[in-house]
Amino acid sequence: MTDQAVDTVGVEAAGDDRAPAAKDHQFLGRTRELKELRLDIERAGLDTLAGRKVPRARVLLIAGRPGFGRTALAEELVRQVAHRYRDGVLRARLSEPDGTPVPTERTARALLTALDLPAPAGADEDELGQTVREGLTGRRSLLLLDDVVAAEQVDALLPDTADCLVVAVSQGPLTGIADVRPCTLGGLDTTSALELITRYAGSVRITVDPRAAEALVMECAGHPGALVLAGGWLAARPKAAVADLAKQLRAGGEDGPALARVFRLAYTGVPDAARRMLRLLSLAPAGLVDPHIASALAGCSVEDARRALDDFVALGFLRRVPSPLPQYEVPGCLLPLLRTRTESEDRPAELQLARARMLERTVRLLQSCRAITETDSLQSREKLAALPGTLRFPSPRAAEDWLRIRQPALLAAARLAAADGELDTLARRLMAALVRALVAHFGTRAAAPELYGIHQLVLAVAERRDLPREEAAALLNLADLDAGTGRITEALVRYRAALDAGRRGNDAFATGRATESVGGAHQELGDHDRAADWYGRALAQRLARDEHADAARLYGRIASAHTGAGRYGEAQRNWRAAVAGHRRTGDVAAHARALSELARVQEYAGRPEEALRTCEEAVEWARRAQDTRLRAELQLRLADTLEHLGDPAAARLHRAAAERMPGEEHEEYAEDTGENTVEAKSDGDPYEIRSALIAD
């Protein structure tokens, strides 16, 4: 279906990193450079000459200005030597399209994902870099680090083993990394340059006028990017001679880099509407474009945008990204030229409107991506039916594949939207939609690293706009992720900050949630007195709002804190209050669990007869709740208590009854704390929090 957001053919191949077949390989020239680089792999370093063991991986550096084929050469080298590295090739880009260095934390996370190693949410770059280096220990891998800005970026990830190889691509030398000799790129040789033009323009005109073709190569200074644009210009004008193009470049009478001169000629030869779309593509997050992004930026249909993008590929303005979905990339060497044109030819208000359209389209795609997972919901089905066909996904699998493939661009869009400062409402909607889509398709645990970064962006926008309710929501989410990875102290700081923000925003729900979570953090840290105190404050808030179910649960939390402190009398009183509360709300399962915990504390207090009676009552309530697992656990506890009371025969009967219960392993049954939802609304844009409280 042409009106669907995703092509379904070949989607199953997502993530296939297999090298292209040899017949499809089209690398040109650079024979001398490739030979030198391959020899450099085996070259003895200073440590080897000094008789010392090589402590770290060898680094090969390919240096040159953007557009001279640095990455293409690196990929060709990797293709030729990859068979030596049994554990595969890892790739990472270390700078944004505008040249801003990518934080080491983000790069390390991407590499850990590729290595199938955990990357705890919220870990700093030192910890993550160390995890990458440890993960590569014992492996024989090849790392391709593209668009390196500084030596520190490479050093933070450099494997501590000589069995790995690092190929770095940079604009200049990387001083600070020992024993690195740069392979500096210039223009292509004439033969390779002519072949590159031939691939776009065909061979006839090159063969008919070889001198003019060589003159064109001279005008382009052998610059691969300029040669591609020249070939595209000729391809679009089948009746033009090669000499015509060379003549026009000379007649321009303008100095400057060859790429800029050829770009100027190629750009002016494009129709006005296409020129406008081409300029606006420089706004695409991470330089990655798909038909939807182009359609939203230019304000045209998706099909028109797709045709225009294919035309730009033929003209040399774009590259196709290998992907099951239609994706394109703006070459890094052309981005500055396009941005210069944008600044001079487009009004700021028009650019901001284009950004807003792009963000709005992204939000709607993310909403569709999430809604397709909720087909059991009538409301979600109605929302899907109301969407245009171009925004619908044919299946949850297609939506998930789209989300995975477009995730780098979506995260980049969130970062750009948060940094913009003038589109904060759209930025907040985008981040909320992205969180919900990631959780719906991948789950909170799997998406935790991405969620952590998004919540940090939400926090930054909320602080900038003075939105205390959203600030509290973001802080709670970040604290939950911190707690989930064992950083309880950091979580406690954020829970306290969320409490302050909730109070400023007069958000009773967030305030209660933060108060309870502060208690949970203290309990995790072993400070049971403070835990009981904070749980008591949260209980007072719940009772004041007549939230009886939450109040009953909090009685249980207070009881667990007293149990940890050895105050069994206080614990029993609070568990009885919890039992009464659950009975009042009619929660049979929670009633049974509270009775089971009361029985446990009675045993701790040395009152086995009372524990036996309470446990028997809990068994009856567990039966009513149809909770087989809890019944089995209680039967085993009854058996232990009866043995302590000197009745082994009855103990055997209860143990046998537990073993006969089907379907569950009989193990300790922890109290289910459930899940809470805080919805902080501002200007009509909800920012949801869904996170489990810290377990007792």
Secondary structure, 3 states (H helix, E strand, C coil): CCCCCCCCCCHHHCCCCCCCCHHHCCCCCCHHHHHHHHHHHHCCCHHHHCCCCCCCCEEEEEECCCCCCHHHHHHHHHHHHHHHCCCCEEEEECECCCCCECCHHHHHHHHHHHCCCCCCCCCCHHHHHHHHHHHHCCCCCEEEEEEECCHHHHHCCCCCCCCCEEEEEECCCCCCCCCCCEEECCCCCHHHHHHHHHHHHCCHHHHHCHHHHHHHHHHCCCCHHHHHHHHHHHHHCCCCCHHHHHHHHHHCCCCCCHHHHHHHHHHHCCCHHHHHHHHHHHHCHHHEECHHHHHHHHCCCHHHHHHHHHHHHHHCCCEECCCCCCCEECCCCCHHHHHHHHHHHCCHHHHHHHHHHHHHHHHHHHHHHHHCCCCCCHHHHHHHHHCCHHHCCCCHHHHHHHHHHHHHHHHHHHHHHHHHCCCHHHHHHHHHHHHHHHHHHHCCCCCHHHHHHHHHHHHHHHHHHCCHHHHHHHHHHHHHHHHHCCCHHHHHHHHHHHHHHHHHCCCHHHHHHHHHHHHHHHHHCCCHHHHHHHHHHHHHHHHHCCCHHHHHHHHHHHHHHHHHCCCHHHHHHHHHHHHHHHHHHCCHHHHHHHHHHHHHHHHHCCCHHHHHHHHHHHHHHHHHCCCHHHHHHHHHHHHHHHHHCCCHHHHHHHHHHHHHCCCCCCCCCCCCCCEEEEEEEECCEEEEEEEECCCC
